[in-house]
Amino acid sequence: GEDVEQSLFLSVREGDSSVINCTYTDSSSTYLYWYKQEPGAGLQLLTYIFSNMDMKQDQRLTVLLNKKDKHLSLRIADTQTGDSAIYFCAEKPLWPPAGGYNKLIFGAGTRLAVHP
Amino acid sequence: DVKVTQSSRYLVKRTGEKVFLECVQDMDHENMFWYRQDPGLGLRLIYFSYDVKMKEKGDIPEGYSVSREKKERFSLILESASTNQTSMYLCASSLQQNTEAFFGQGTRLTVV
């Protein structure tokens, strides 16, 4: 079935790079997403990648996709205290067919703690 | 600016009460969703709607129902609240074919 897995915690020093990893099971997925949730807030889309891409870069964020291993990672360069949050990986499977709805399958979230 | 608004940030209800969680979006989106978020489990889809008066069960619909009488509003109903429904509830919306789902700020419900 569909499943998205992430490690639950990551602690990094301010200024270092953070790498948050995710694995998924549905090889038909068309889009893969990273959402950020700050304390007491809803989810905010950080970035997404099409399944036919290997890499996407957006300022301090780099997304790497290994389709063979079904592995997705989010790298945050020069991590700041404002990056402390929960990061969710999500996939959008092809099933059900397009024209119906956008069903996202979420991982459990990785809590990133940034310390001085 | 994109906006999904949930009517309450925090709610405390008693076991057995009927509870309404309201969500409104101002983006004319077709799709609307209700998720619950629990530590270590991530977001789980309760119900979604792809049009007015249309609804589909998600992964954990038991104990919940929904109502979508108008395009901009999607309500989650707990017919008889139970303590295992204590959770953070997140509403989201998206365009029919769009890649991005926009989330509300969440409602933290405690059932005592």
Interface residues (C-beta under 8 A of the other chain):
Chain A: V4 L8 Y31 Y33 Y35 G40 A41 G42 L43 Q44 L45 Y48 F88 A90 K92 A98 G99 G100 Y101 N102 K103 L104 F106 G107 A108 G109
Chain B: V4 R9 N31 Y35 G40 L41 G42 L43 R44 L45 F48 Y50 E56 G58 L90 A92 S94 Q96 Q97 N98 T99 E100 A101 F102 F103 G104 Q105 G106
